């Protein structure tokens, strides 16, 4: 573990966390519904952040673990570290964060997070940190706008009346004529669908919750079998060369 043992985690403010996320996360964007913000310090400097909050579509997710109370799980919305962090910092930080949650939030039974194997990676950090792979699906929910910005379907469809700078001050509904139609939106704004994969991971904070998982865990080898491998934005063969996986 080496120098990663020297990292320190402690609560930080939303503004501090968002500054790190905007600077270090590949998307450059924050998740507005995050509620818990944990800073990762190295050499006394804030070099990383984790943000936890409720999933945007809890009704579709809560059934993954039977008997889960409405507020009995959280989503790891954002995780970002600077290049100054030592090797293995991510997995160590996750392990510490999970211990903090287990101790201070006994009402939370499990954590869900998603790996973006369209732009970023297939979740190697999660696999190294004891998460269970529970879903792999092809993704067509990301689109690149003409100005180069990347936008997610859920981002615009959960706030369809919000006017956005990326859309020249228009809202999603302004573009689609008041309809929830992702394909029509993409066509009308001249965006490009980014095809790839999304992987769903769950970390169990107690063993009882793990026994109540309602889907079959997926072997990690399945990622490579279907061509969903991605590492630092590189797909399949290039990813395997870079990470040696």
N, C-alpha and C positions, 0 to 999 in steps of 0.2 A: 504493500500500500504506500510505503515511502512518505513523501511530503504531503500526500493527501490526508494523512492523519492529523495534520496541523490545521485543517480548515475548521472554521467555527460557524455554526448556524445560530441565528437569532431573528426574532420578529423585526420587520421593518415596515415603514409606512407604504401605503399604496403608491404614492408619488415616487418614492425611492425605487420600488420594485419596477414600476413602469419605465423609469429612466433606464434601468438595466435591460429590460426586455426590448425596448425600442432600439437600444444600441447593439445588443448581442444576439437577439433571436433572428433566425433567418427571415421571418416574415416582417419583422420591424413593427408588428402590431401587438396591441394588448387586448385582453379579454375583459370587458367592462364588468362582468358579473363575478369576478374573483373577489373572495372575501378574506382569505388568509394569505399573507405575504411573508415569506421567509427569505432572509438574506443569507448569502454564503460569503464568508469573509476569509481572505487569505493574506497573510502578512499584514493584517489590520485594515485591509482595503476591501470594499464591497466589490466582489468580482463575479457574483452570480445571484440569481433569484429564482424562486419557485412560487407560483401562484396557484392556489386551490380555490374552488368555488363550486356551486351547483351546476350540473350539466344543463345546457340550454333546452334539451328535450328529455326531461327526466322520465316522462311516461314511457318512452321507448326503451329506456335503459334499466329502470329499477327492477324489471322482471328477470334480469340476468341472474339475480341471486334472490331466491324465493324468501318471503318473509321480511324483506328489507323495509324499514320504516322510511317514510317520505324523505326525511332528512338524515337517513342512516348511511349515506355514501357521499363522497365528494369526487370531483374531477380535478386532476392535475391539468390545469388550463395551459400553463406556460412554464417552461424550464429553459433557462439560458445561462451559459457560463462564458466568461471571457477566455481568450487564449492564454492568459497569464496563469490560469489554474493548472495545478500539476496533474499528472496522469492519474486516472482512476477517481478523480474528484467527483464526477457525476454520480457514480454508483455509491460512493461513500456518503455523499450529501443526501441521496435518496434514502439510504439506510437510516441515517440519523433523523431525517424528517419523519420517516415512518415510526420510529421510536417515540418521537415527540408527540405525534398524533395519537399513538396507542396509549400513551400515558395521560395526555391532557384532554383527549376527546374520545372517551370510551363509547360515546353514542355513535361514532363513525366506525362502521364495520369493514368497509372496503373503499379502495380508490380506483377509479377508472382513468385511463389516459389513452390517447390515440397517437399513433406514429404516422407521419405523413410521408409515405413512400412514393409520393409524386414529386415533391420538391426537396425533401430533406433526408430522412433515413427510415429504416424499417424497425427501429426500436431496440437496437443492440444494447443500449443502456438499460432498458427495462428488463430484458432477458437476463442481464448480468446482475440485476437487483432483486430477482425473485418474483417478478410479475408473471402472470399466467396469460398466455396468448389465447384469446377467446373469439377472435374474428378476423378474417381477411376478406376484403371485398374490393372489387374494382371501383375506382373513384372517377366520377366525371363532374364533381361538385366544385372544382376550382377552375377559374377562368382568368386569362390574362387580358386586361383591357388594352385599348389602343395606346394609352400613355405608359404602358408597361406595368402598371399596378396589378397585383394578383388579388382577386376577390373570391370569397367563398359563398356558396349558395345559402348556407344557413345564416351567414352574416347579414345578407340583404333581406332574406325572407322572414327573419324574426323581427325586423324593424322595417317593414316595406314602405312606410310613409316618411322615413327619415331622409332628409335631403343630404346628399353626399358630394363632397368636393370632387371625388373621382368621376362622378357622373355629371359634372358641370352644374352642380346645385340641384339636380333632379333626384327624385326618389325612385326606388324600384317600381312602385306602382305608377309613377309618372311615365316610366318607360314602357311598362307592359299594359297600360290601360286598366290598371286595377286588378290584374290577374296574377295568381301565383303560377308562373310559367317560366322556369329557369331557362329552358331551351329558347323560348321566345325572347327572353331578356338578352341572352348571349348573342342571338342573331341581330337584334335591333341595335345593340350598342357596338356591334362589330368586334366582339371579343373572341378569344380562342380558347376552347376547352382544353385543359391540361389533363391528359389521361394518365392514370397510374393506379396505385393501391393505397388503401387505408387499413391499418392494422389496429386492432383493439386489444388492449392489455388491462388486466385487473390485478391489483395487489390486495391480498386479504390481511386485515389487521387482526383477525381472530380466526381460529381453526373452524369454529362452528359455521361461520359464514362461508368458508371454503367448501364445506360439505353440502351447502345449499345451492351451489352453482347449477344453473339449469341448462347450460350448454356444455358440450364436450370440449375440454381443453385441446388445443391444436398443437401438435408437435412442431417445434421450431424449424425442423428440417423442411416443413411444408413451404416455408417462405421461399427457399431456393428452388424447390420443385416447380412452383408455378411462375417463377421469374419475378417475384416481388422484392428481391433484394435491392436495397439502396443504402448507400453510406455517403454522408456529406454531399448529397445531391447527385451522386453518381449511381447509375443503375446497373443491375446485373453483373456482367463480367468486370467492369471497371470497379464496382464496389467491392467485389471479392478480391481484386488485386490490392486495393488500398487497405482493407481491413484484415485481409488474410482469413476471411471467414468462408 
